[in-house]
Amino acid sequence: MCDARIVHQLRRAGYRIASLRALVPQLRRARRAEEVASVPVARDAGIAARSRALLEGGAALSAVLCLHGRAA
């Protein structure tokens, strides 16, 4: 029952099923509240890093396209 509540809340927060498949076992292994809290924080940091990389890549691609006369 506890797992179902956790999954429900995480789904409401925008987590997708594929992410939950990896996340829930990590939460089960966590022993202290600090460990539990660190699992989604680490996931969110990874998402932020990937998002920044995508934005930087998009900006670089746009610059290349502009250099070659193709508007982005």
Predicted model as a PDB file, atoms N, CA, C, CB and O in Angstrom, pLDDT in the B-factor column:
MODEL        1                                                                  
ATOM      1  N   MET A   1       0.819  -1.201   0.000  1.00 45.00           N  
ATOM      2  CA  MET A   1       0.000   0.000   0.000  1.00 45.00           C  
ATOM      3  C   MET A   1       0.855   1.255   0.000  1.00 45.00           C  
ATOM      4  CB  MET A   1      -0.928   0.004   1.198  1.00 45.00           C  
ATOM      5  O   MET A   1       0.529   2.234  -0.671  1.00 45.00           O  
ATOM      6  N   CYS A   2       1.934   1.231   0.740  1.00 76.00           N  
ATOM      7  CA  CYS A   2       2.820   2.389   0.808  1.00 76.00           C  
ATOM      8  C   CYS A   2       3.401   2.695  -0.572  1.00 76.00           C  
ATOM      9  CB  CYS A   2       3.951   2.146   1.827  1.00 76.00           C  
ATOM     10  O   CYS A   2       3.444   3.855  -0.981  1.00 76.00           O  
ATOM     11  N   ASP A   3       3.848   1.666  -1.289  1.00 80.00           N  
ATOM     12  CA  ASP A   3       4.399   1.880  -2.629  1.00 80.00           C  
ATOM     13  C   ASP A   3       3.359   2.508  -3.554  1.00 80.00           C  
ATOM     14  CB  ASP A   3       4.898   0.553  -3.220  1.00 80.00           C  
ATOM     15  O   ASP A   3       3.685   3.385  -4.355  1.00 80.00           O  
ATOM     16  N   ALA A   4       2.127   2.066  -3.445  1.00 85.00           N  
ATOM     17  CA  ALA A   4       1.068   2.606  -4.301  1.00 85.00           C  
ATOM     18  C   ALA A   4       0.856   4.088  -4.035  1.00 85.00           C  
ATOM     19  CB  ALA A   4      -0.244   1.842  -4.084  1.00 85.00           C  
ATOM     20  O   ALA A   4       0.664   4.864  -4.972  1.00 85.00           O  
ATOM     21  N   ARG A   5       0.890   4.485  -2.790  1.00 85.00           N  
ATOM     22  CA  ARG A   5       0.732   5.911  -2.457  1.00 85.00           C  
ATOM     23  C   ARG A   5       1.904   6.724  -2.985  1.00 85.00           C  
ATOM     24  CB  ARG A   5       0.604   6.103  -0.935  1.00 85.00           C  
ATOM     25  O   ARG A   5       1.726   7.811  -3.534  1.00 85.00           O  
ATOM     26  N   ILE A   6       3.088   6.189  -2.812  1.00 82.00           N  
ATOM     27  CA  ILE A   6       4.276   6.895  -3.292  1.00 82.00           C  
ATOM     28  C   ILE A   6       4.217   7.045  -4.810  1.00 82.00           C  
ATOM     29  CB  ILE A   6       5.566   6.149  -2.870  1.00 82.00           C  
ATOM     30  O   ILE A   6       4.455   8.130  -5.340  1.00 82.00           O  
ATOM     31  N   VAL A   7       3.905   5.970  -5.498  1.00 85.00           N  
ATOM     32  CA  VAL A   7       3.806   6.014  -6.960  1.00 85.00           C  
ATOM     33  C   VAL A   7       2.729   7.004  -7.386  1.00 85.00           C  
ATOM     34  CB  VAL A   7       3.499   4.611  -7.529  1.00 85.00           C  
ATOM     35  O   VAL A   7       2.934   7.783  -8.317  1.00 85.00           O  
ATOM     36  N   HIS A   8       1.594   6.976  -6.716  1.00 88.00           N  
ATOM     37  CA  HIS A   8       0.500   7.903  -7.042  1.00 88.00           C  
ATOM     38  C   HIS A   8       0.966   9.357  -6.915  1.00 88.00           C  
ATOM     39  CB  HIS A   8      -0.718   7.651  -6.117  1.00 88.00           C  
ATOM     40  O   HIS A   8       0.727  10.166  -7.812  1.00 88.00           O  
ATOM     41  N   GLN A   9       1.621   9.686  -5.817  1.00 85.00           N  
ATOM     42  CA  GLN A   9       2.080  11.055  -5.597  1.00 85.00           C  
ATOM     43  C   GLN A   9       3.154  11.461  -6.614  1.00 85.00           C  
ATOM     44  CB  GLN A   9       2.623  11.203  -4.174  1.00 85.00           C  
ATOM     45  O   GLN A   9       3.152  12.583  -7.120  1.00 85.00           O  
ATOM     46  N   LEU A  10       4.057  10.542  -6.899  1.00 84.00           N  
ATOM     47  CA  LEU A  10       5.095  10.848  -7.880  1.00 84.00           C  
ATOM     48  C   LEU A  10       4.498  11.016  -9.276  1.00 84.00           C  
ATOM     49  CB  LEU A  10       6.158   9.745  -7.890  1.00 84.00           C  
ATOM     50  O   LEU A  10       4.956  11.865 -10.041  1.00 84.00           O  
ATOM     51  N   ARG A  11       3.492  10.226  -9.615  1.00 87.00           N  
ATOM     52  CA  ARG A  11       2.818  10.384 -10.913  1.00 87.00           C  
ATOM     53  C   ARG A  11       2.151  11.755 -10.987  1.00 87.00           C  
ATOM     54  CB  ARG A  11       1.766   9.257 -11.135  1.00 87.00           C  
ATOM     55  O   ARG A  11       2.202  12.424 -12.019  1.00 87.00           O  
ATOM     56  N   ARG A  12       1.525  12.167  -9.887  1.00 88.00           N  
ATOM     57  CA  ARG A  12       0.886  13.490  -9.849  1.00 88.00           C  
ATOM     58  C   ARG A  12       1.919  14.599 -10.000  1.00 88.00           C  
ATOM     59  CB  ARG A  12       0.106  13.675  -8.536  1.00 88.00           C  
ATOM     60  O   ARG A  12       1.613  15.678 -10.509  1.00 88.00           O  
ATOM     61  N   ALA A  13       3.142  14.329  -9.557  1.00 84.00           N  
ATOM     62  CA  ALA A  13       4.220  15.310  -9.656  1.00 84.00           C  
ATOM     63  C   ALA A  13       4.880  15.308 -11.035  1.00 84.00           C  
ATOM     64  CB  ALA A  13       5.264  15.040  -8.588  1.00 84.00           C  
ATOM     65  O   ALA A  13       5.781  16.105 -11.292  1.00 84.00           O  
ATOM     66  N   GLY A  14       4.436  14.418 -11.919  1.00 84.00           N  
ATOM     67  CA  GLY A  14       4.945  14.416 -13.285  1.00 84.00           C  
ATOM     68  C   GLY A  14       5.936  13.326 -13.620  1.00 84.00           C  
ATOM     69  O   GLY A  14       6.453  13.288 -14.737  1.00 84.00           O  
ATOM     70  N   TYR A  15       6.216  12.437 -12.681  1.00 84.00           N  
ATOM     71  CA  TYR A  15       7.133  11.336 -12.975  1.00 84.00           C  
ATOM     72  C   TYR A  15       6.451  10.364 -13.927  1.00 84.00           C  
ATOM     73  CB  TYR A  15       7.579  10.612 -11.672  1.00 84.00           C  
ATOM     74  O   TYR A  15       5.264  10.072 -13.785  1.00 84.00           O  
ATOM     75  N   ARG A  16       7.197   9.875 -14.880  1.00 87.00           N  
ATOM     76  CA  ARG A  16       6.674   8.889 -15.828  1.00 87.00           C  
ATOM     77  C   ARG A  16       6.958   7.486 -15.311  1.00 87.00           C  
ATOM     78  CB  ARG A  16       7.296   9.088 -17.238  1.00 87.00           C  
ATOM     79  O   ARG A  16       7.823   7.286 -14.458  1.00 87.00           O  
ATOM     80  N   ILE A  17       6.213   6.518 -15.842  1.00 89.00           N  
ATOM     81  CA  ILE A  17       6.331   5.129 -15.390  1.00 89.00           C  
ATOM     82  C   ILE A  17       7.764   4.617 -15.537  1.00 89.00           C  
ATOM     83  CB  ILE A  17       5.370   4.229 -16.179  1.00 89.00           C  
ATOM     84  O   ILE A  17       8.278   3.960 -14.633  1.00 89.00           O  
ATOM     85  N   ALA A  18       8.402   4.906 -16.645  1.00 87.00           N  
ATOM     86  CA  ALA A  18       9.775   4.425 -16.860  1.00 87.00           C  
ATOM     87  C   ALA A  18      10.710   4.948 -15.763  1.00 87.00           C  
ATOM     88  CB  ALA A  18      10.292   4.864 -18.255  1.00 87.00           C  
ATOM     89  O   ALA A  18      11.567   4.212 -15.274  1.00 87.00           O  
ATOM     90  N   SER A  19      10.547   6.196 -15.385  1.00 83.00           N  
ATOM     91  CA  SER A  19      11.374   6.758 -14.317  1.00 83.00           C  
ATOM     92  C   SER A  19      11.073   6.096 -12.982  1.00 83.00           C  
ATOM     93  CB  SER A  19      11.158   8.266 -14.211  1.00 83.00           C  
ATOM     94  O   SER A  19      11.977   5.849 -12.185  1.00 83.00           O  
ATOM     95  N   LEU A  20       9.812   5.812 -12.745  1.00 85.00           N  
ATOM     96  CA  LEU A  20       9.413   5.191 -11.475  1.00 85.00           C  
ATOM     97  C   LEU A  20       9.969   3.782 -11.343  1.00 85.00           C  
ATOM     98  CB  LEU A  20       7.893   5.158 -11.354  1.00 85.00           C  
ATOM     99  O   LEU A  20      10.261   3.333 -10.234  1.00 85.00           O  
ATOM    100  N   ARG A  21      10.117   3.082 -12.460  1.00 86.00           N  
ATOM    101  CA  ARG A  21      10.690   1.729 -12.409  1.00 86.00           C  
ATOM    102  C   ARG A  21      12.091   1.744 -11.808  1.00 86.00           C  
ATOM    103  CB  ARG A  21      10.732   1.112 -13.814  1.00 86.00           C  
ATOM    104  O   ARG A  21      12.473   0.819 -11.091  1.00 86.00           O  
ATOM    105  N   ALA A  22      12.841   2.777 -12.096  1.00 82.00           N  
ATOM    106  CA  ALA A  22      14.185   2.903 -11.533  1.00 82.00           C  
ATOM    107  C   ALA A  22      14.157   3.540 -10.151  1.00 82.00           C  
ATOM    108  CB  ALA A  22      15.069   3.722 -12.462  1.00 82.00           C  
ATOM    109  O   ALA A  22      14.980   3.210  -9.297  1.00 82.00           O  
ATOM    110  N   LEU A  23      13.226   4.442  -9.932  1.00 81.00           N  
ATOM    111  CA  LEU A  23      13.181   5.217  -8.698  1.00 81.00           C  
ATOM    112  C   LEU A  23      12.661   4.429  -7.504  1.00 81.00           C  
ATOM    113  CB  LEU A  23      12.329   6.426  -8.899  1.00 81.00           C  
ATOM    114  O   LEU A  23      13.233   4.515  -6.418  1.00 81.00           O  
ATOM    115  N   VAL A  24      11.601   3.671  -7.679  1.00 83.00           N  
ATOM    116  CA  VAL A  24      10.974   2.961  -6.551  1.00 83.00           C  
ATOM    117  C   VAL A  24      11.939   1.986  -5.880  1.00 83.00           C  
ATOM    118  CB  VAL A  24       9.734   2.205  -7.030  1.00 83.00           C  
ATOM    119  O   VAL A  24      11.987   1.965  -4.650  1.00 83.00           O  
ATOM    120  N   PRO A  25      12.706   1.182  -6.606  1.00 84.00           N  
ATOM    121  CA  PRO A  25      13.673   0.319  -5.907  1.00 84.00           C  
ATOM    122  C   PRO A  25      14.693   1.105  -5.092  1.00 84.00           C  
ATOM    123  CB  PRO A  25      14.401  -0.551  -6.906  1.00 84.00           C  
ATOM    124  O   PRO A  25      15.102   0.661  -4.019  1.00 84.00           O  
ATOM    125  N   GLN A  26      15.108   2.270  -5.590  1.00 80.00           N  
ATOM    126  CA  GLN A  26      16.039   3.104  -4.829  1.00 80.00           C  
ATOM    127  C   GLN A  26      15.383   3.591  -3.541  1.00 80.00           C  
ATOM    128  CB  GLN A  26      16.512   4.303  -5.675  1.00 80.00           C  
ATOM    129  O   GLN A  26      16.020   3.631  -2.489  1.00 80.00           O  
ATOM    130  N   LEU A  27      14.122   3.956  -3.631  1.00 78.00           N  
ATOM    131  CA  LEU A  27      13.399   4.400  -2.439  1.00 78.00           C  
ATOM    132  C   LEU A  27      13.253   3.269  -1.427  1.00 78.00           C  
ATOM    133  CB  LEU A  27      12.021   4.938  -2.824  1.00 78.00           C  
ATOM    134  O   LEU A  27      13.355   3.497  -0.221  1.00 78.00           O  
ATOM    135  N   ARG A  28      13.018   2.062  -1.908  1.00 79.00           N  
ATOM    136  CA  ARG A  28      12.892   0.904  -1.000  1.00 79.00           C  
ATOM    137  C   ARG A  28      14.197   0.626  -0.259  1.00 79.00           C  
ATOM    138  CB  ARG A  28      12.468  -0.347  -1.785  1.00 79.00           C  
ATOM    139  O   ARG A  28      14.185   0.246   0.912  1.00 79.00           O  
ATOM    140  N   ARG A  29      15.325   0.819  -0.950  1.00 79.00           N  
ATOM    141  CA  ARG A  29      16.625   0.554  -0.322  1.00 79.00           C  
ATOM    142  C   ARG A  29      17.021   1.630   0.676  1.00 79.00           C  
ATOM    143  CB  ARG A  29      17.697   0.432  -1.381  1.00 79.00           C  
ATOM    144  O   ARG A  29      17.853   1.385   1.550  1.00 79.00           O  
ATOM    145  N   ALA A  30      16.441   2.811   0.560  1.00 75.00           N  
ATOM    146  CA  ALA A  30      16.799   3.920   1.445  1.00 75.00           C  
ATOM    147  C   ALA A  30      16.365   3.592   2.868  1.00 75.00           C  
ATOM    148  CB  ALA A  30      16.148   5.250   0.965  1.00 75.00           C  
ATOM    149  O   ALA A  30      15.272   3.072   3.092  1.00 75.00           O  
ATOM    150  N   ARG A  31      17.223   3.898   3.814  1.00 73.00           N  
ATOM    151  CA  ARG A  31      16.963   3.579   5.214  1.00 73.00           C  
ATOM    152  C   ARG A  31      16.514   4.786   6.032  1.00 73.00           C  
ATOM    153  CB  ARG A  31      18.194   2.986   5.833  1.00 73.00           C  
ATOM    154  O   ARG A  31      15.736   4.638   6.974  1.00 73.00           O  
ATOM    155  N   ARG A  32      16.992   5.965   5.687  1.00 76.00           N  
ATOM    156  CA  ARG A  32      16.673   7.159   6.465  1.00 76.00           C  
ATOM    157  C   ARG A  32      15.928   8.152   5.593  1.00 76.00           C  
ATOM    158  CB  ARG A  32      17.952   7.800   7.043  1.00 76.00           C  
ATOM    159  O   ARG A  32      15.983   8.089   4.365  1.00 76.00           O  
ATOM    160  N   ALA A  33      15.233   9.065   6.244  1.00 73.00           N  
ATOM    161  CA  ALA A  33      14.463  10.075   5.520  1.00 73.00           C  
ATOM    162  C   ALA A  33      15.360  10.885   4.582  1.00 73.00           C  
ATOM    163  CB  ALA A  33      13.750  11.010   6.508  1.00 73.00           C  
ATOM    164  O   ALA A  33      14.941  11.254   3.485  1.00 73.00           O  
ATOM    165  N   GLU A  34      16.593  11.160   5.012  1.00 75.00           N  
ATOM    166  CA  GLU A  34      17.505  11.935   4.168  1.00 75.00           C  
ATOM    167  C   GLU A  34      17.830  11.180   2.884  1.00 75.00           C  
ATOM    168  CB  GLU A  34      18.799  12.260   4.931  1.00 75.00           C  
ATOM    169  O   GLU A  34      17.947  11.786   1.819  1.00 75.00           O  
ATOM    170  N   GLU A  35      17.977   9.862   2.981  1.00 73.00           N  
ATOM    171  CA  GLU A  35      18.268   9.056   1.791  1.00 73.00           C  
ATOM    172  C   GLU A  35      17.083   9.063   0.840  1.00 73.00           C  
ATOM    173  CB  GLU A  35      18.622   7.612   2.185  1.00 73.00           C  
ATOM    174  O   GLU A  35      17.250   9.167  -0.375  1.00 73.00           O  
ATOM    175  N   VAL A  36      15.880   8.949   1.405  1.00 72.00           N  
ATOM    176  CA  VAL A  36      14.668   8.964   0.575  1.00 72.00           C  
ATOM    177  C   VAL A  36      14.560  10.303  -0.143  1.00 72.00           C  
ATOM    178  CB  VAL A  36      13.397   8.704   1.437  1.00 72.00           C  
ATOM    179  O   VAL A  36      14.269  10.348  -1.338  1.00 72.00           O  
ATOM    180  N   ALA A  37      14.793  11.386   0.578  1.00 74.00           N  
ATOM    181  CA  ALA A  37      14.679  12.719  -0.012  1.00 74.00           C  
ATOM    182  C   ALA A  37      15.732  12.954  -1.085  1.00 74.00           C  
ATOM    183  CB  ALA A  37      14.798  13.783   1.067  1.00 74.00           C  
ATOM    184  O   ALA A  37      15.494  13.712  -2.025  1.00 74.00           O  
ATOM    185  N   SER A  38      16.890  12.316  -0.961  1.00 76.00           N  
ATOM    186  CA  SER A  38      17.965  12.556  -1.920  1.00 76.00           C  
ATOM    187  C   SER A  38      17.712  11.885  -3.273  1.00 76.00           C  
ATOM    188  CB  SER A  38      19.275  12.066  -1.350  1.00 76.00           C  
ATOM    189  O   SER A  38      18.268  12.317  -4.282  1.00 76.00           O  
ATOM    190  N   VAL A  39      16.896  10.852  -3.309  1.00 73.00           N  
ATOM    191  CA  VAL A  39      16.665  10.126  -4.566  1.00 73.00           C  
ATOM    192  C   VAL A  39      16.007  11.021  -5.616  1.00 73.00           C  
ATOM    193  CB  VAL A  39      15.790   8.891  -4.314  1.00 73.00           C  
ATOM    194  O   VAL A  39      16.549  11.139  -6.715  1.00 73.00           O  
ATOM    195  N   PRO A  40      14.861  11.660  -5.332  1.00 76.00           N  
ATOM    196  CA  PRO A  40      14.288  12.532  -6.373  1.00 76.00           C  
ATOM    197  C   PRO A  40      15.125  13.779  -6.627  1.00 76.00           C  
ATOM    198  CB  PRO A  40      12.884  12.945  -5.985  1.00 76.00           C  
ATOM    199  O   PRO A  40      15.111  14.307  -7.739  1.00 76.00           O  
ATOM    200  N   VAL A  41      15.852  14.261  -5.625  1.00 79.00           N  
ATOM    201  CA  VAL A  41      16.703  15.431  -5.824  1.00 79.00           C  
ATOM    202  C   VAL A  41      17.792  15.105  -6.849  1.00 79.00           C  
ATOM    203  CB  VAL A  41      17.335  15.890  -4.477  1.00 79.00           C  
ATOM    204  O   VAL A  41      18.080  15.911  -7.733  1.00 79.00           O  
ATOM    205  N   ALA A  42      18.393  13.926  -6.727  1.00 77.00           N  
ATOM    206  CA  ALA A  42      19.420  13.516  -7.684  1.00 77.00           C  
ATOM    207  C   ALA A  42      18.822  13.377  -9.077  1.00 77.00           C  
ATOM    208  CB  ALA A  42      20.071  12.191  -7.249  1.00 77.00           C  
ATOM    209  O   ALA A  42      19.446  13.769 -10.063  1.00 77.00           O  
ATOM    210  N   ARG A  43      17.625  12.826  -9.164  1.00 77.00           N  
ATOM    211  CA  ARG A  43      16.957  12.680 -10.458  1.00 77.00           C  
ATOM    212  C   ARG A  43      16.690  14.052 -11.069  1.00 77.00           C  
ATOM    213  CB  ARG A  43      15.635  11.891 -10.307  1.00 77.00           C  
ATOM    214  O   ARG A  43      16.932  14.266 -12.257  1.00 77.00           O  
ATOM    215  N   ASP A  44      16.193  14.975 -10.256  1.00 81.00           N  
ATOM    216  CA  ASP A  44      15.900  16.315 -10.755  1.00 81.00           C  
ATOM    217  C   ASP A  44      17.164  17.029 -11.216  1.00 81.00           C  
ATOM    218  CB  ASP A  44      15.203  17.135  -9.679  1.00 81.00           C  
ATOM    219  O   ASP A  44      17.132  17.761 -12.205  1.00 81.00           O  
ATOM    220  N   ALA A  45      18.272  16.829 -10.517  1.00 85.00           N  
ATOM    221  CA  ALA A  45      19.540  17.441 -10.925  1.00 85.00           C  
ATOM    222  C   ALA A  45      19.971  16.899 -12.282  1.00 85.00           C  
ATOM    223  CB  ALA A  45      20.639  17.182  -9.868  1.00 85.00           C  
ATOM    224  O   ALA A  45      20.480  17.644 -13.120  1.00 85.00           O  
ATOM    225  N   GLY A  46      19.769  15.610 -12.495  1.00 83.00           N  
ATOM    226  CA  GLY A  46      20.100  15.011 -13.784  1.00 83.00           C  
ATOM    227  C   GLY A  46      19.247  15.569 -14.909  1.00 83.00           C  
ATOM    228  O   GLY A  46      19.742  15.828 -16.006  1.00 83.00           O  
ATOM    229  N   ILE A  47      17.973  15.752 -14.635  1.00 85.00           N  
ATOM    230  CA  ILE A  47      17.066  16.332 -15.640  1.00 85.00           C  
ATOM    231  C   ILE A  47      17.487  17.762 -15.958  1.00 85.00           C  
ATOM    232  CB  ILE A  47      15.592  16.302 -15.141  1.00 85.00           C  
ATOM    233  O   ILE A  47      17.495  18.165 -17.122  1.00 85.00           O  
ATOM    234  N   ALA A  48      17.837  18.529 -14.930  1.00 89.00           N  
ATOM    235  CA  ALA A  48      18.261  19.914 -15.146  1.00 89.00           C  
ATOM    236  C   ALA A  48      19.531  19.963 -15.991  1.00 89.00           C  
ATOM    237  CB  ALA A  48      18.492  20.625 -13.800  1.00 89.00           C  
ATOM    238  O   ALA A  48      19.652  20.798 -16.888  1.00 89.00           O  
ATOM    239  N   ALA A  49      20.468  19.077 -15.706  1.00 91.00           N  
ATOM    240  CA  ALA A  49      21.718  19.049 -16.474  1.00 91.00           C  
ATOM    241  C   ALA A  49      21.454  18.687 -17.933  1.00 91.00           C  
ATOM    242  CB  ALA A  49      22.708  18.047 -15.853  1.00 91.00           C  
ATOM    243  O   ALA A  49      22.020  19.297 -18.841  1.00 91.00           O  
ATOM    244  N   ARG A  50      20.595  17.694 -18.155  1.00 90.00           N  
ATOM    245  CA  ARG A  50      20.274  17.310 -19.537  1.00 90.00           C  
ATOM    246  C   ARG A  50      19.532  18.439 -20.255  1.00 90.00           C  
ATOM    247  CB  ARG A  50      19.424  16.020 -19.558  1.00 90.00           C  
ATOM    248  O   ARG A  50      19.762  18.678 -21.441  1.00 90.00           O  
ATOM    249  N   SER A  51      18.654  19.122 -19.546  1.00 93.00           N  
ATOM    250  CA  SER A  51      17.910  20.238 -20.143  1.00 93.00           C  
ATOM    251  C   SER A  51      18.849  21.357 -20.560  1.00 93.00           C  
ATOM    252  CB  SER A  51      16.860  20.775 -19.162  1.00 93.00           C  
ATOM    253  O   SER A  51      18.720  21.913 -21.650  1.00 93.00           O  
ATOM    254  N   ARG A  52      19.801  21.687 -19.682  1.00 94.00           N  
ATOM    255  CA  ARG A  52      20.784  22.717 -20.030  1.00 94.00           C  
ATOM    256  C   ARG A  52      21.594  22.303 -21.254  1.00 94.00           C  
ATOM    257  CB  ARG A  52      21.723  22.989 -18.843  1.00 94.00           C  
ATOM    258  O   ARG A  52      21.838  23.113 -22.148  1.00 94.00           O  
ATOM    259  N   ALA A  53      22.006  21.045 -21.289  1.00 94.00           N  
ATOM    260  CA  ALA A  53      22.789  20.553 -22.428  1.00 94.00           C  
ATOM    261  C   ALA A  53      21.982  20.645 -23.719  1.00 94.00           C  
ATOM    262  CB  ALA A  53      23.240  19.100 -22.188  1.00 94.00           C  
ATOM    263  O   ALA A  53      22.525  21.009 -24.763  1.00 94.00           O  
ATOM    264  N   LEU A  54      20.701  20.322 -23.660  1.00 93.00           N  
ATOM    265  CA  LEU A  54      19.853  20.421 -24.853  1.00 93.00           C  
ATOM    266  C   LEU A  54      19.708  21.869 -25.304  1.00 93.00           C  
ATOM    267  CB  LEU A  54      18.469  19.816 -24.578  1.00 93.00           C  
ATOM    268  O   LEU A  54      19.768  22.160 -26.499  1.00 93.00           O  
ATOM    269  N   LEU A  55      19.515  22.780 -24.346  1.00 94.00           N  
ATOM    270  CA  LEU A  55      19.404  24.196 -24.693  1.00 94.00           C  
ATOM    271  C   LEU A  55      20.694  24.717 -25.308  1.00 94.00           C  
ATOM    272  CB  LEU A  55      19.046  25.020 -23.458  1.00 94.00           C  
ATOM    273  O   LEU A  55      20.663  25.441 -26.303  1.00 94.00           O  
ATOM    274  N   GLU A  56      21.829  24.350 -24.717  1.00 95.00           N  
ATOM    275  CA  GLU A  56      23.120  24.782 -25.254  1.00 95.00           C  
ATOM    276  C   GLU A  56      23.353  24.199 -26.645  1.00 95.00           C  
ATOM    277  CB  GLU A  56      24.259  24.370 -24.310  1.00 95.00           C  
ATOM    278  O   GLU A  56      23.870  24.877 -27.534  1.00 95.00           O  
ATOM    279  N   GLY A  57      22.967  22.939 -26.824  1.00 95.00           N  
ATOM    280  CA  GLY A  57      23.113  22.315 -28.140  1.00 95.00           C  
ATOM    281  C   GLY A  57      22.230  22.982 -29.169  1.00 95.00           C  
ATOM    282  O   GLY A  57      22.644  23.188 -30.310  1.00 95.00           O  
ATOM    283  N   GLY A  58      21.016  23.321 -28.772  1.00 94.00           N  
ATOM    284  CA  GLY A  58      20.108  24.023 -29.678  1.00 94.00           C  
ATOM    285  C   GLY A  58      20.631  25.389 -30.062  1.00 94.00           C  
ATOM    286  O   GLY A  58      20.523  25.804 -31.216  1.00 94.00           O  
ATOM    287  N   ALA A  59      21.204  26.095 -29.086  1.00 93.00           N  
ATOM    288  CA  ALA A  59      21.781  27.416 -29.369  1.00 93.00           C  
ATOM    289  C   ALA A  59      22.974  27.288 -30.314  1.00 93.00           C  
ATOM    290  CB  ALA A  59      22.213  28.114 -28.059  1.00 93.00           C  
ATOM    291  O   ALA A  59      23.130  28.099 -31.228  1.00 93.00           O  
ATOM    292  N   ALA A  60      23.809  26.282 -30.101  1.00 93.00           N  
ATOM    293  CA  ALA A  60      24.963  26.072 -30.973  1.00 93.00           C  
ATOM    294  C   ALA A  60      24.515  25.726 -32.389  1.00 93.00           C  
ATOM    295  CB  ALA A  60      25.863  24.960 -30.414  1.00 93.00           C  
ATOM    296  O   ALA A  60      25.089  26.221 -33.359  1.00 93.00           O  
ATOM    297  N   LEU A  61      23.505  24.887 -32.512  1.00 92.00           N  
ATOM    298  CA  LEU A  61      22.982  24.524 -33.829  1.00 92.00           C  
ATOM    299  C   LEU A  61      22.398  25.742 -34.522  1.00 92.00           C  
ATOM    300  CB  LEU A  61      21.920  23.422 -33.708  1.00 92.00           C  
ATOM    301  O   LEU A  61      22.600  25.931 -35.722  1.00 92.00           O  
ATOM    302  N   SER A  62      21.681  26.562 -33.786  1.00 91.00           N  
ATOM    303  CA  SER A  62      21.116  27.777 -34.354  1.00 91.00           C  
ATOM    304  C   SER A  62      22.213  28.701 -34.870  1.00 91.00           C  
ATOM    305  CB  SER A  62      20.260  28.501 -33.318  1.00 91.00           C  
ATOM    306  O   SER A  62      22.080  29.291 -35.942  1.00 91.00           O  
ATOM    307  N   ALA A  63      23.294  28.826 -34.108  1.00 91.00           N  
ATOM    308  CA  ALA A  63      24.411  29.670 -34.540  1.00 91.00           C  
ATOM    309  C   ALA A  63      25.032  29.144 -35.824  1.00 91.00           C  
ATOM    310  CB  ALA A  63      25.473  29.755 -33.443  1.00 91.00           C  
ATOM    311  O   ALA A  63      25.356  29.923 -36.722  1.00 91.00           O  
ATOM    312  N   VAL A  64      25.202  27.836 -35.919  1.00 91.00           N  
ATOM    313  CA  VAL A  64      25.764  27.236 -37.131  1.00 91.00           C  
ATOM    314  C   VAL A  64      24.843  27.472 -38.318  1.00 91.00           C  
ATOM    315  CB  VAL A  64      26.000  25.728 -36.934  1.00 91.00           C  
ATOM    316  O   VAL A  64      25.302  27.826 -39.404  1.00 91.00           O  
ATOM    317  N   LEU A  65      23.553  27.279 -38.114  1.00 90.00           N  
ATOM    318  CA  LEU A  65      22.610  27.502 -39.200  1.00 90.00           C  
ATOM    319  C   LEU A  65      22.595  28.951 -39.661  1.00 90.00           C  
ATOM    320  CB  LEU A  65      21.224  27.089 -38.773  1.00 90.00           C  
ATOM    321  O   LEU A  65      22.500  29.230 -40.856  1.00 90.00           O  
ATOM    322  N   CYS A  66      22.690  29.865 -38.714  1.00 90.00           N  
ATOM    323  CA  CYS A  66      22.722  31.300 -39.069  1.00 90.00           C  
ATOM    324  C   CYS A  66      23.995  31.635 -39.854  1.00 90.00           C  
ATOM    325  CB  CYS A  66      22.639  32.182 -37.789  1.00 90.00           C  
ATOM    326  O   CYS A  66      23.955  32.462 -40.765  1.00 90.00           O  
ATOM    327  N   LEU A  67      25.107  31.012 -39.515  1.00 88.00           N  
ATOM    328  CA  LEU A  67      26.349  31.253 -40.241  1.00 88.00           C  
ATOM    329  C   LEU A  67      26.240  30.803 -41.692  1.00 88.00           C  
ATOM    330  CB  LEU A  67      27.507  30.536 -39.558  1.00 88.00           C  
ATOM    331  O   LEU A  67      26.872  31.375 -42.580  1.00 88.00           O  
ATOM    332  N   HIS A  68      25.441  29.787 -41.919  1.00 85.00           N  
ATOM    333  CA  HIS A  68      25.305  29.245 -43.278  1.00 85.00           C  
ATOM    334  C   HIS A  68      24.056  29.787 -43.968  1.00 85.00           C  
ATOM    335  CB  HIS A  68      25.257  27.710 -43.240  1.00 85.00           C  
ATOM    336  O   HIS A  68      23.608  29.232 -44.971  1.00 85.00           O  
ATOM    337  N   GLY A  69      23.493  30.869 -43.432  1.00 81.00           N  
ATOM    338  CA  GLY A  69      22.364  31.537 -44.094  1.00 81.00           C  
ATOM    339  C   GLY A  69      21.040  30.842 -43.955  1.00 81.00           C  
ATOM    340  O   GLY A  69      20.109  31.132 -44.707  1.00 81.00           O  
ATOM    341  N   ARG A  70      20.930  29.932 -43.016  1.00 66.00           N  
ATOM    342  CA  ARG A  70      19.644  29.250 -42.798  1.00 66.00           C  
ATOM    343  C   ARG A  70      19.088  29.713 -41.462  1.00 66.00           C  
ATOM    344  CB  ARG A  70      19.804  27.682 -42.830  1.00 66.00           C  
ATOM    345  O   ARG A  70      19.655  29.414 -40.411  1.00 66.00           O  
ATOM    346  N   ALA A  71      18.015  30.419 -41.498  1.00 56.00           N  
ATOM    347  CA  ALA A  71      17.403  30.911 -40.252  1.00 56.00           C  
ATOM    348  C   ALA A  71      16.864  29.730 -39.467  1.00 56.00           C  
ATOM    349  CB  ALA A  71      16.263  31.941 -40.545  1.00 56.00           C  
ATOM    350  O   ALA A  71      16.308  28.789 -40.033  1.00 56.00           O  
ATOM    351  N   ALA A  72      17.035  29.791 -38.172  1.00 49.00           N  
ATOM    352  CA  ALA A  72      16.549  28.695 -37.300  1.00 49.00           C  
ATOM    353  C   ALA A  72      15.094  28.900 -36.978  1.00 49.00           C  
ATOM    354  CB  ALA A  72      17.368  28.610 -35.991  1.00 49.00           C  
ATOM    355  O   ALA A  72      14.501  28.093 -36.262  1.00 49.00           O  
TER     356      ALA A  72                                                      
ENDMDL                                                                          
END                                                                             
